[in-house]
Amino acid sequence: MKDRTKKLLWDCAEQADNILVGMKDKTAQQFKEDKYLKSAIERFLERMAIAFISIKNDDEKIFNLFEEAPRLVALKNRLTYAYEMINDYLIIWELCHDSMPSLVHKIKKLLKL
């Protein structure tokens, strides 16, 4: 694995950890009502997506190991280009709540952390 790919994966793990910390002990309703938390989580997701786009460009085999990556990239594009359409906070909530723990585990396992 290229050093750049490792760094990008490390960045993804860090963003995912930030999401897990921010979402810890939060209900979906609390997430919906906290505009600062939503904004921070959206930014962490965007940064992860950008890193995964770079990973795909560098090493598509690594990108394909992460089933969540295309979903993150699609969400980033919606956040960037169709923000007014993101009115369903559950899309973000479910991705973070359901996918982040396994994503972090996969990344750390791949990086042997």
MARSE-316112 format. One record per atom (N, C-alpha, C): residue in one letter; y, x, z. Coordinates in steps of 0.02 Angstrom, whole numbers, padded with zeros to 5 digits, always signed. Each point is the difference from the previous one (the first is absolute). Example, Ala and Ser with C-alpha at 12.3 -4.5 7.8 and 13.67 -1.06 7.14 Angstrom:
<rs>
A-00284+00660+00390;A+00059-00045+00000;A+00060+00045+00000;S+00053-00018-00036;S+00059+00042+00003;S+00055-00039+00037;
</rs>
This chain:
<rs>
M-00059+00042+00000;M+00059-00042+00000;M+00062+00045+00000;K+00048-00019-00040;K+00063+00038-00005;K+00039-00004+00066;D+00038+00052+00014;D+00041+00001+00060;D+00051-00058-00001;R+00028-00013-00058;R+00049-00054-00006;R-00033-00068+00018;T-00061-00010-00024;T-00036-00062+00015;T-00013-00006+00075;K-00018+00055+00031;K-00011+00000+00073;K+00064-00020+00036;K+00057+00029-00021;K+00063-00016+00032;K+00017-00074-00009;L-00011-00025-00060;L+00014-00071-00013;L-00044-00045+00042;L-00064+00019+00007;L-00044-00039+00043;L+00022+00003+00073;W+00021+00059+00021;W+00026+00007+00068;W+00060-00046+00010;D+00045-00002-00050;D+00058-00044+00004;D-00022-00074+00005;C-00050-00019-00038;C-00026-00068+00003;C-00027-00016+00070;A-00037+00047+00027;A-00027-00010+00068;A+00056-00008+00051;E+00051+00041-00007;E+00057-00004+00046;E+00035-00068-00005;Q+00011-00024-00062;Q+00032-00065-00008;Q-00044-00056+00028;A-00065+00005-00012;A-00047-00050+00026;A+00000+00000+00076;D+00002+00060+00029;D+00004+00004+00074;D+00065-00032+00025;N+00055+00011-00035;N+00063-00032+00018;N-00006-00076-00002;I-00033-00025-00050;I-00010-00072-00006;I-00042-00026+00058;L-00054+00036+00015;L-00043-00022+00055;L+00037-00001+00067;V+00042+00050+00011;V+00039+00002+00062;V+00050-00058+00001;G+00033-00012-00056;G+00049-00054-00003;G-00030-00069+00007;M-00061-00008-00024;M-00032-00066+00000;M-00042-00011+00063;K-00009+00052+00040;K-00043-00006+00059;K+00024-00057+00045;D-00047-00041+00018;D+00012-00056+00046;D+00050-00051-00027;K+00013+00000-00064;K+00045-00049-00029;K-00041-00055-00033;T+00023-00061+00009;T-00030-00056-00035;T+00032-00007-00068;A-00031-00039-00043;A+00030-00013-00066;A+00068-00033+00007;Q+00006-00044+00048;Q+00064-00034+00011;Q+00054+00049+00024;Q-00018+00045+00045;Q+00049+00051+00023;Q+00021+00043-00058;F-00048+00019-00042;F+00016+00040-00059;F+00049-00037-00046;K-00015-00064-00011;K+00042-00041-00044;K+00072-00004+00025;E+00008-00005+00065;E+00066-00011+00029;E+00040+00064+00012;D-00032+00057-00001;D+00034+00064+00014;D+00020+00034-00065;K+00062-00012-00022;K+00021+00027-00065;K+00002+00076-00001;Y+00012+00031+00057;Y+00001+00074+00002;Y-00070+00028-00007;L-00048-00030+00033;L-00069+00022-00006;L-00025-00011-00072;K+00015-00059-00028;K-00021-00013-00069;K+00029+00051-00048;S+00063+00015+00009;S+00033+00049-00043;S-00031+00069+00006;A-00014+00021+00061;A-00032+00066+00011;A-00070+00001-00031;I-00039-00052+00011;I-00068-00002-00026;I+00002+00001-00077;E+00045-00038-00029;E+00007+00000-00073;E+00015+00070-00026;R+00044+00035+00035;R+00017+00069-00021;R-00060+00046+00006;F-00038-00005+00054;F-00060+00041+00007;F-00050-00015-00056;L-00007-00063-00017;L-00045-00020-00054;L+00024+00028-00068;E+00064-00002-00011;E+00028+00027-00062;E-00014+00075-00005;R+00009+00036+00055;R-00012+00072+00000;R-00073+00015-00012;M-00044-00040+00029;M-00072+00010-00013;M-00015-00012-00073;A+00027-00053-00029;A-00013-00016-00070;A+00025+00056-00046;I+00058+00026+00015;I+00027+00055-00041;I-00047+00061+00004;A-00024+00014+00059;A-00048+00056+00007;A-00064-00014-00039;F-00025-00061+00003;F-00061-00017-00037;F+00011+00004-00076;I+00059-00019-00023;I+00015+00007-00071;I-00004+00074-00020;S+00028+00044+00041;S-00003+00072-00014;S-00072+00025+00003;I-00039-00025+00048;I-00070+00019+00004;I-00037-00021-00064;K+00014-00061-00023;K-00033-00024-00062;K+00017+00046-00058;N+00063+00021-00004;N+00020+00044-00055;N-00032+00069+00005;D-00012+00023+00062;D-00030+00066+00011;D-00076+00000-00004;D-00030-00052+00028;D-00073-00001+00007;D-00024-00072+00007;E-00014-00030-00057;E-00018-00071-00001;E-00064-00014+00038;K-00045+00049+00004;K-00062-00010+00038;K+00015-00012+00074;I+00047+00038+00027;I+00019-00009+00070;I+00033-00068+00009;F+00045-00018-00045;F+00034-00065+00003;F-00052-00056+00002;N-00050+00005-00042;N-00050-00053-00006;N-00045-00006+00062;L+00002+00048+00044;L-00038-00005+00063;L+00030-00051+00047;F+00062-00019-00012;F+00036-00045+00045;F+00011-00067-00034;E-00040-00049+00018;E+00006-00066-00030;E+00067-00033+00016;E+00032+00022+00054;E+00064-00028+00020;E+00058+00027-00043;A-00009+00057-00031;A+00054+00033-00036;A+00031-00043-00055;P-00039-00030-00044;P+00032-00043-00052;P+00039-00059+00030;R-00026-00026+00055;R+00034-00056+00034;R+00068+00024+00029;L+00000+00060+00028;L+00062+00028+00026;L+00051+00011-00056;V-00023+00027-00056;V+00044+00012-00056;V+00028-00066-00027;A-00042-00051-00005;A+00024-00065-00024;A+00051-00030+00049;L-00013+00007+00065;L+00047-00025+00049;L+00067+00037-00004;K-00004+00065-00008;K+00062+00040-00007;K+00041-00025-00060;N-00034-00013-00054;N+00035-00024-00060;N+00032-00069+00013;R-00034-00042+00036;R+00028-00066+00017;R+00060+00009+00047;L-00006+00044+00048;L+00055+00012+00047;L+00061+00028-00037;T-00013+00043-00049;T+00054+00034-00035;T+00032-00045-00053;Y-00042-00033-00040;Y+00026-00034-00059;Y+00003-00076+00005;A-00033-00028+00049;A+00000-00073+00006;A+00006-00019+00073;Y+00047+00032+00033;Y+00006-00008+00073;Y+00008-00073+00020;E+00039-00037-00039;E+00011-00070+00019;E-00065-00041+00000;M-00052+00026-00032;M-00064-00035-00003;M-00042+00014+00062;I+00018+00051+00039;I-00039+00017+00060;I+00026-00043+00057;N-00019-00062+00001;N+00020-00043+00054;N-00059-00017+00045;D-00058+00023-00019;D-00059-00012+00040;D-00017+00064+00039;Y+00022+00002+00061;Y-00011+00059+00042;Y-00074+00013+00011;L-00042-00050-00013;L-00072+00009+00012;L-00032+00051-00047;I+00028+00009-00059;I-00025+00051-00046;I+00004+00068+00033;I+00057+00014+00028;I+00011+00065+00033;I-00040+00003+00065;W+00003-00053+00038;W-00036-00002+00064;W-00074+00014-00009;E-00031-00035-00047;E-00073+00007-00011;E-00017+00071-00024;L+00039+00026-00045;L-00013+00068-00023;L+00003+00049+00057;C+00051-00005+00041;C+00009+00046+00056;C-00052-00011+00054;H-00010-00061+00018;H-00044-00017+00055;H-00074+00012-00018;D-00019-00019-00061;D-00070+00003-00019;D-00021+00066-00033;S+00045+00032-00036;S-00019+00058-00039;S+00019+00068+00029;M+00053+00003+00039;M+00024+00065+00023;M-00050+00040+00042;P-00035-00031+00048;P-00046+00040+00039;P-00054+00035-00043;S-00028-00037-00047;S-00052+00030-00042;S+00030+00051-00048;L+00060-00013-00024;L+00033+00048-00045;L+00013+00066+00036;V+00026-00003+00061;V+00012+00061+00039;V-00066+00037+00010;H-00052-00037+00017;H-00065+00031+00011;H-00025+00036-00063;K+00005-00033-00057;K-00021+00031-00063;K+00039+00064-00016;I+00066-00004+00009;I+00041+00059-00014;I-00019+00058+00045;K-00003-00014+00065;K-00015+00053+00047;K-00070+00029-00010;K-00047-00042-00020;K-00067+00024-00014;K+00001+00046-00061;L+00037-00021-00051;L+00005+00041-00061;L+00034+00067+00015;L+00050-00002+00043;L+00035+00062+00019;L-00035+00038+00055;K-00054-00030+00026;K-00040+00030+00054;K+00043+00013+00062;L+00037-00052+00020;L+00041+00005+00060;L-00035-00033+00059;
</rs>
